[in-house]
Amino acid sequence: MSTTPSLFRVTLDEMDEPSLNEIHLSDGEDCILFTQPDLPHLAFSLMESIRREGKLCDVDLFVGDSVFPAHRVVLASAIPYFHAMFTSSDAFQESKCKEIRIRGDVVDPSALETLINFAYTGKISISGSNVQNLIIGASFFQLTKVKDACEEFLMTRLSPSNVLGVRQFADNLGTCISLVKACQKYIQKFFETVVKNPEFLALSFSQVDEIVNYDELHIQDESAVFYSIMNWTKHEKEDHIVCSDELIRNCHKCRDLVDEAKDFHLMPERRMLLRSFRTRPRRCKDMAGLIYAVGGQTRSGNPLSTVEVFDPSIGHWRNAEAMSMLRSRVGVSVMNNSLYAVGGYNGSDRLNTVEVFDAASKRWSKVADMNFKRSAVGAIALDSYLYVCGGFDGISSLNTVERYDSVSNSWTLVSSMTKNRSAAGVTKLFGQIYALGGHNGLSIFNSVEAFDPKSGLWMEVVPMLRKRCRLGVATLNGKIYACGGYDGSSFLSSVECFDPVTNKWSYIAPMNAIRSRVALVANMNKLWAIGGYDGMRNLSTVE
């Protein structure tokens, strides 16, 4: 008898007998799917370790004197450039080569190593020291998401001192459209700071010409453009001065535009036909101006002296310096970068007092009183004068109009409106002042009249579609908008628009809330409806 141990012995008889270790399941039993979600990550991490040890690698990437072993299947799976190379044998002679050389002027060795690591790990560290090389390498290897991440990194770190260099880098690369646009917007928004940096002086003529031609420059006036051109011309004077004439033509401040400017100003009715870019104001639609809410009423109807300011760029309201007295139903306008609060009601008297807020000193100061007491008054600045129209003096609605000269600190009466108008909307368009709606104590109007400062006359123009008093009015992109108000029976949310080209009013989308006594402001190419009264309570909401 053999004593040799048997590792496995079975007889036919034994196979015929049921085993205690067998599991019998019915044919209809459902199957289950087992998954290990982290397996791809673990596998790629292990392959990265194997690569670093130089094991199982089947391709060597050379850049200059640097060599990087890798696995074809990993590179082809993660990097589109290598996928095309390794899977298209007819298109690339390198598809079967062990050694592949990449030009060092195309991809930096450190960037290549970082991108190879990314193929294995899905992670990449972007910093100020490597972002340019990475964005070049990612563009070459068609790693779109890595390129986009590098662009985003640069966009969030733009500054007046680097934006011109980043813009030129992105332009030269030719694949970073989003980055180029972000640089353009930054230059437009911070033009006055950007041009003070040495990078601006080093720009070519064509680059300077492109910048000063931007419609969306955020500038207080054209002198900023003029002085930037002069500074650029003085730098390397012999080379730059030959280009100065061409550049100066693009600065709207220059004296050689006098003839065109005369036509533009002396014939306001033809301005829509004067298409020369030199007489057309820059259309900076998205410049974020601060919005001031001045005076008004509490929820219970008491007058306020408080002032709040809203910064659209951060979406935040904050308190500003309060006025010297209570003012509800106050006229408000901006002239020469100063904010004027005109007349109003202090809870007992209608006011003829006026005060002005200087944004630099953040202080209110009194100026000359108006000739008439006025609450529910319209105010608008035009051609260095502040005009106030109509209002209520405590006894009757007014048709009188007066204007303020800040140089002489005096008020002068000008031609009266054709109607007595209290709680009217007042705005300006193409050098004329428009008074819209309002009431005379008996009737609410849909009529509109316009004042031409040159002729000194008011004339009736196309009426609104609806009667409105206590309405909000603003001008945006060459059109007049009238919103909300009260028509004698209903508080309104409707909005209508006047187009001077068609000489017609038309309804647009209504506001989300009913708003009478609403303030309407044009800012950042948008209309902002602020506060008001909905028939039950005073509002603090904004849309």
C-alpha positions in Angstrom: 0.0 0.0 0.0 1.4 3.4 -1.0 2.2 5.8 1.8 2.5 8.7 -0.6 0.1 11.5 0.5 -2.6 12.3 -2.1 -3.3 16.0 -2.5 -6.6 15.3 -4.4 -8.3 12.0 -4.7 -11.8 11.4 -5.9 -13.7 8.5 -7.3 -16.6 8.4 -9.7 -18.7 7.0 -6.9 -17.8 9.9 -4.7 -18.7 12.4 -7.4 -22.1 10.9 -7.7 -22.8 11.5 -4.1 -24.0 15.1 -3.1 -21.3 17.1 -1.3 -22.0 18.9 1.9 -19.9 21.8 0.5 -22.0 22.3 -2.6 -24.5 25.3 -2.8 -27.5 24.7 -4.9 -29.3 27.9 -6.3 -32.3 28.0 -8.5 -31.8 29.0 -12.1 -33.9 32.1 -11.7 -31.8 33.7 -9.0 -30.8 37.3 -9.7 -27.1 38.2 -10.1 -25.4 41.1 -8.3 -22.8 43.6 -9.6 -19.8 44.2 -7.4 -17.9 47.5 -7.9 -14.8 49.0 -6.4 -15.1 52.7 -7.3 -11.6 53.5 -6.0 -9.9 50.8 -8.2 -9.1 53.1 -11.1 -7.5 55.6 -8.7 -5.6 52.9 -6.9 -4.5 51.3 -10.2 -3.2 54.6 -11.6 -1.5 55.4 -8.4 0.3 52.0 -8.5 1.2 52.6 -12.2 2.7 55.9 -11.2 4.9 54.2 -8.6 5.9 51.6 -11.2 6.8 54.3 -13.6 9.0 56.1 -11.1 10.8 52.8 -10.5 11.3 52.5 -14.3 9.5 49.2 -14.5 7.3 48.1 -17.4 7.8 51.4 -19.2 7.6 51.1 -23.0 8.3 54.7 -24.1 10.9 57.4 -23.3 10.0 61.0 -23.8 13.0 63.3 -24.4 13.1 67.1 -24.1 16.6 68.4 -24.4 18.8 66.4 -22.1 15.9 65.3 -19.9 14.3 61.9 -20.4 10.9 60.7 -18.9 10.0 57.0 -19.0 6.3 56.3 -19.2 3.6 53.8 -20.3 2.0 54.3 -23.7 -1.4 53.1 -22.6 -1.5 55.7 -19.8 -0.4 58.5 -21.9 -2.8 57.6 -24.7 -5.7 57.3 -22.2 -5.1 60.7 -20.5 -3.5 63.0 -23.1 -5.2 63.5 -26.5 -1.9 64.3 -28.3 -0.4 60.9 -27.4 -3.7 59.1 -28.0 -3.6 60.4 -31.6 0.1 59.5 -31.9 0.0 56.0 -30.5 -3.3 54.9 -32.1 -2.7 56.3 -35.6 0.2 54.4 -36.9 -0.1 55.8 -40.4 -0.1 59.4 -39.2 2.8 59.4 -36.8 6.1 57.7 -37.4 6.7 57.8 -33.6 3.8 55.5 -32.9 6.0 52.5 -32.6 9.2 54.2 -31.5 10.7 53.5 -28.1 12.2 57.0 -27.9 10.2 60.1 -28.8 11.7 63.6 -28.9 9.7 66.7 -28.1 11.1 70.1 -29.0 12.3 72.1 -26.0 11.1 75.3 -27.5 7.6 73.9 -27.5 7.4 72.2 -24.1 9.6 73.0 -21.0 11.0 69.8 -19.4 9.5 70.7 -16.0 6.1 71.3 -17.6 6.3 67.9 -19.4 7.1 66.1 -16.1 4.2 67.8 -14.4 1.8 66.9 -17.2 3.0 63.3 -17.3 2.4 63.1 -13.5 -1.1 64.6 -14.2 -1.8 61.7 -16.6 -1.3 59.2 -13.8 -2.7 61.1 -10.8 -5.3 63.5 -12.2 -3.8 66.2 -10.0 -1.7 69.3 -10.9 -0.2 72.1 -8.9 -0.4 75.5 -10.6 1.7 78.4 -9.3 3.0 81.7 -10.5 6.4 80.1 -11.3 5.0 77.3 -13.6 1.7 78.6 -15.0 3.1 80.0 -18.2 5.0 76.8 -19.1 2.0 74.7 -18.1 -0.4 76.6 -20.2 2.0 76.3 -23.2 2.4 72.6 -22.6 -1.3 72.0 -22.0 -2.2 73.8 -25.2 0.4 71.7 -27.2 -0.9 68.4 -25.7 -4.5 69.5 -26.1 -5.2 69.2 -22.4 -8.1 71.7 -22.5 -9.2 71.4 -18.9 -5.6 72.0 -17.7 -5.3 75.0 -20.0 -8.6 76.4 -18.7 -7.4 75.9 -15.1 -4.2 77.8 -15.9 -6.2 80.6 -17.5 -8.5 80.9 -14.5 -5.4 81.0 -12.3 -4.1 84.0 -14.2 -7.5 85.7 -14.5 -7.9 85.8 -10.7 -4.4 87.3 -10.3 -4.5 90.1 -12.8 -3.2 93.5 -11.5 -2.4 96.9 -13.1 1.3 95.9 -13.2 0.9 92.5 -15.0 -2.3 92.7 -17.1 -0.5 94.0 -20.2 2.1 91.3 -20.0 -0.5 88.6 -19.5 -2.5 90.0 -22.4 0.5 89.9 -24.7 1.4 86.4 -23.6 -2.2 85.1 -24.2 -2.3 86.9 -27.6 1.0 85.3 -28.7 -0.2 81.9 -27.6 -3.4 82.2 -29.7 -5.4 79.5 -27.8 -6.4 81.5 -24.7 -9.5 83.4 -25.9 -11.1 83.7 -22.4 -7.8 85.0 -20.9 -7.5 87.7 -23.7 -11.1 88.8 -23.0 -10.5 88.9 -19.3 -7.4 91.1 -19.8 -9.3 93.4 -22.1 -12.1 93.9 -19.5 -9.5 94.5 -16.8 -7.7 97.1 -18.9 -11.0 98.8 -19.6 -12.0 98.9 -16.0 -8.7 100.0 -14.5 -7.4 102.0 -17.5 -6.2 105.0 -15.5 -4.1 102.8 -13.2 -2.8 100.4 -15.9 -1.4 103.3 -18.1 0.7 104.5 -15.2 2.8 101.3 -15.2 6.0 100.9 -17.2 4.6 98.1 -19.3 2.3 100.6 -21.0 5.2 102.7 -22.2 6.8 99.6 -23.8 3.7 98.8 -25.9 3.8 99.1 -29.7 1.8 101.7 -31.6 -0.8 99.1 -32.6 -1.3 97.9 -29.0 -1.7 101.5 -27.7 -4.0 102.3 -30.6 -6.2 99.3 -29.8 -6.5 100.2 -26.1 -7.4 103.9 -26.5 -10.0 102.9 -29.0 -11.9 100.7 -26.5 -15.4 101.9 -26.2 -15.7 100.5 -22.6 -12.9 102.5 -20.9 -13.8 103.4 -17.4 -12.7 107.0 -17.3 -14.0 110.2 -15.8 -13.2 112.2 -18.9 -11.1 112.0 -22.1 -8.2 113.8 -20.5 -7.1 110.4 -19.0 -6.7 109.1 -22.6 -5.0 112.2 -23.8 -2.3 112.2 -21.1 -1.7 108.5 -21.5 -0.9 109.1 -25.2 1.3 112.0 -24.4 3.3 110.0 -21.8 3.7 107.1 -24.3 4.9 109.6 -26.9 7.5 111.1 -24.6 8.9 107.7 -23.8 11.4 106.8 -26.6 10.3 110.0 -28.2 12.0 109.6 -31.6 10.3 106.3 -32.2 6.9 107.2 -30.7 6.3 110.7 -31.8 5.8 109.7 -35.5 2.7 107.8 -34.3 1.3 110.5 -32.0 -0.9 112.2 -34.6 -2.7 108.9 -35.4 -3.2 108.2 -31.7 -4.4 111.7 -30.8 -7.1 111.4 -33.5 -8.6 108.7 -31.3 -8.7 110.9 -28.2 -12.0 112.7 -28.1 -10.5 115.6 -26.2 -8.3 117.0 -29.0 -8.8 120.4 -30.7 -8.7 119.2 -34.3 -12.2 117.8 -33.8 -13.7 121.2 -33.2 -15.6 121.3 -36.5 -17.3 118.0 -36.0 -18.0 118.9 -32.4 -19.7 122.1 -33.4 -22.0 120.2 -35.7 -22.7 117.7 -33.0 -23.6 120.3 -30.4 -25.3 122.9 -32.6 -27.6 120.4 -34.3 -28.8 118.0 -31.6 -31.7 116.9 -33.7 -29.2 115.4 -36.2 -27.0 113.6 -33.6 -28.5 110.2 -34.6 -27.1 110.8 -38.1 -23.7 111.9 -37.0 -22.0 108.6 -37.0 -18.3 109.7 -36.8 -16.6 107.8 -34.0 -14.9 111.0 -33.0 -18.1 112.7 -32.0 -19.6 109.6 -30.5 -19.2 109.2 -26.7 -17.6 106.0 -25.5 -20.3 103.5 -24.7 -19.0 102.2 -21.4 -22.0 100.1 -20.6 -20.8 98.0 -17.7 -19.0 100.6 -15.6 -20.1 100.1 -12.0 -21.1 103.4 -10.5 -22.1 103.8 -6.8 -25.8 104.1 -6.2 -26.9 106.6 -3.5 -30.3 106.4 -1.7 -30.9 109.8 -0.2 -33.5 110.6 2.4 -37.0 109.3 1.9 -39.3 107.9 4.5 -39.3 105.2 7.1 -41.9 102.4 6.9 -44.2 104.4 9.1 -43.8 107.5 6.8 -41.4 109.7 8.8 -38.8 111.7 6.8 -35.2 110.6 6.8 -31.9 112.4 6.7 -29.9 109.2 6.2 -28.0 108.2 3.1 -27.1 104.7 1.9 -24.7 103.8 -0.8 -24.7 100.6 -2.9 -21.7 99.2 -4.7 -22.9 96.9 -7.5 -19.4 95.3 -7.8 -19.8 93.7 -4.4 -23.6 93.8 -4.0 -23.5 95.5 -0.6 -25.3 98.5 0.9 -23.6 100.6 3.6 -24.4 103.8 5.4 -22.9 107.1 4.2 -22.7 110.5 5.7 -26.2 111.7 6.6 -27.6 115.0 5.3 -27.9 118.0 7.6 -31.7 117.8 7.7 -34.7 115.5 7.1 -35.7 115.3 3.5 -38.5 113.1 2.0 -39.8 113.7 -1.6 -36.4 115.2 -2.3 -34.9 115.9 -5.7 -31.5 114.2 -6.3 -29.0 114.5 -9.1 -25.2 114.3 -9.8 -23.2 117.1 -11.3 -19.5 117.4 -11.6 -19.0 114.2 -9.5 -21.0 115.8 -6.6 -24.4 114.6 -5.3 -27.1 117.3 -4.9 -30.1 117.0 -2.6 -32.7 119.6 -3.5 -35.7 120.7 -1.6 -38.1 118.0 -0.1 -40.3 117.8 2.9 -39.0 117.7 6.5 -42.3 116.6 8.1 -43.7 120.1 8.7 -42.4 122.3 5.9 -41.6 122.2 2.2 -37.9 123.1 1.7 -36.0 125.4 -0.7 -32.6 124.5 0.8 -30.0 122.6 -1.1 -26.9 120.6 0.0 -24.2 118.9 -1.9 -22.1 115.8 -1.0 -18.5 115.6 -2.1 -17.4 112.0 -2.6 -13.8 112.8 -2.0 -14.2 114.5 1.4 -17.4 112.5 2.2 -19.0 115.6 3.6 -22.3 117.4 2.9 -22.2 121.2 2.6 -25.0 123.8 2.0 -25.2 125.8 -1.2 -27.5 128.7 -2.2 -31.2 128.2 -1.6 -33.7 127.9 -4.5 -36.1 130.6 -5.3 -39.1 128.4 -4.5 -39.9 125.8 -1.9 -40.3 122.4 -3.6 -41.1 118.9 -2.6 -41.8 116.0 -5.0 -39.4 117.8 -7.3 -37.5 116.6 -10.4 -33.8 117.4 -10.7 -31.4 116.7 -13.5 -27.9 118.0 -14.4 -27.2 119.1 -18.0 -24.2 121.1 -19.4 -22.8 122.1 -16.0 -26.1 123.3 -14.7 -28.5 121.7 -12.2 -32.1 122.1 -13.3 -35.1 121.6 -10.9 -38.6 121.2 -12.4 -42.0 121.7 -10.8 -42.8 120.1 -7.5 -45.2 121.1 -4.7 -44.7 124.2 -2.5 -47.3 123.2 0.2 -50.2 125.0 -1.5 -50.1 124.1 -5.2 -48.2 122.2 -7.8 -45.6 124.2 -9.7 -44.6 124.7 -13.3 -41.6 126.9 -12.6 -38.1 125.7 -13.5 -34.8 127.1 -12.2 -31.2 126.1 -12.7 -28.1 126.2 -10.4 -24.7 127.5 -11.4 -22.1 126.0 -9.1 -19.4 128.5 -10.2 -21.5 131.5 -9.1 -23.4 129.6 -6.5 -26.7 131.0 -7.7 -30.1 130.0 -9.0 -31.8 131.5 -12.1 -35.3 131.0 -13.3 -35.7 129.7 -16.8 -38.8 129.1 -18.9 -41.6 127.4 -17.1 -43.1 124.1 -18.2 -46.4 124.1 -20.1 -48.1 122.2 -17.2 -47.9 122.4 -13.4 -46.2 119.1 -12.5 -45.7 117.6 -9.0 -44.2 114.1 -8.6 -43.1 114.1 -12.3 -40.2 112.1 -13.7 -37.3 114.2 -15.0 -34.4 113.0 -17.2 -32.3 114.1 -20.1 -31.7 112.8 -23.7 -29.5 114.2 -26.5 -29.1 117.6 -24.8 -32.7 118.1 -23.8 -34.6 117.8 -20.5 -37.7 115.7 -20.4 -40.5 116.0 -17.8 -42.8 113.0 -17.7 -46.2 112.6 -16.1 -46.9 113.9 -12.6 -50.0 115.7 -11.4 -51.4 119.2 -10.9 -53.4 118.4 -7.8 -56.5 117.6 -9.8 -55.4 115.4 -12.8 -52.6 112.9 -13.3 -50.8 113.1 -16.6 -49.4 110.9 -19.3 -48.1 113.9 -21.1 -44.4 114.6 -21.7 -42.6 117.8 -22.5 -39.0 118.5 -23.5 -36.8 121.6 -22.8 -34.2 122.8 -25.2 -31.6 124.9 -23.3 -30.5 126.6 -26.5 -33.9 127.9 -27.5 -35.1 128.1 -23.9 -38.4 126.6 -24.8 -40.6 123.7 -23.6 -42.6 121.8 -26.1 -45.0 118.9 -25.9 -43.7 115.5 -27.2 -45.2 112.0 -27.6 -47.2 111.1 -24.4 -46.7 108.0 -22.4 -49.0 105.0 -22.8 -50.3 105.4 -19.3 -50.9 108.2 -16.8 -48.2 108.2 -14.1 -47.3 110.3 -11.1 -44.6 109.4 -8.5 -42.9 107.4 -11.2 -39.3 106.5 -11.7 -37.5 107.7 -14.9 -34.1 107.0 -16.3 -32.2 107.2 -19.7 -30.3 104.1 -20.9 -28.6 103.5 -24.3 -30.4 106.4 -26.0 -33.9 105.6 -24.7 -36.1 106.9 -21.9 -37.7 104.4 -19.4 -40.6 105.2 -17.2 -41.6 102.7 -14.4 -44.2 102.3 -11.7 -46.0 105.2 -10.2 -49.7 105.8 -9.5 -52.4 106.4 -12.2 -55.2 107.7 -9.9 -56.7 104.3 -9.2 -53.9 101.8 -9.1 -50.3 101.5 -8.0 -48.2 100.3 -10.9 -45.5 97.8 -11.7 -45.6 98.4 -15.5 -42.7 99.8 -17.4 -42.6 101.6 -20.8 -39.8 102.8 -23.1 -39.5 105.8 -25.4 -37.4 105.3 -28.6 -36.5 108.6 -30.2 -35.7 106.9 -33.5 -39.3 105.6 -33.9 -40.7 108.4 -31.7 -42.9 105.9 -30.0 -43.5 104.5 -26.5 -43.8 100.7 -26.0 -44.3 98.5 -22.9 -41.4 96.3 -21.7 -41.3 93.6 -19.0 -43.0 94.9 -15.8 -41.2 95.1 -12.5 -41.5 92.2 -10.0 -43.1 94.5 -7.4 -45.6 97.3 -7.5 -43.7 100.5 -6.9 -45.0 104.1 -6.6 -42.5 106.8 -5.4 -39.8 104.6 -6.9 -36.3 105.7 -7.9 -35.0 104.4 -11.2 -31.3 104.4 -11.9 -29.3 103.4 -15.0 -26.0 101.7 -14.0 -23.8 98.9 -15.5 -26.0 98.8 -18.6 -29.0 97.9 -16.4 -32.0 99.6 -14.8 -32.2 99.5 -11.0 -35.6 100.1 -9.4 -35.1 101.2 -5.7 -37.6 101.4 -2.9 -41.0 102.9 -3.4 -44.5 102.3 -2.0 -46.7 99.4 -3.0 -50.1 100.8 -1.7 -49.7 99.3 1.7 -46.1 100.0 2.9 -42.9 101.8 2.0 -40.3 99.4 0.4 -36.6 98.9 1.0 -36.3 96.2 -1.8 -34.3 96.7 -5.0 -34.6 95.0 -8.4 
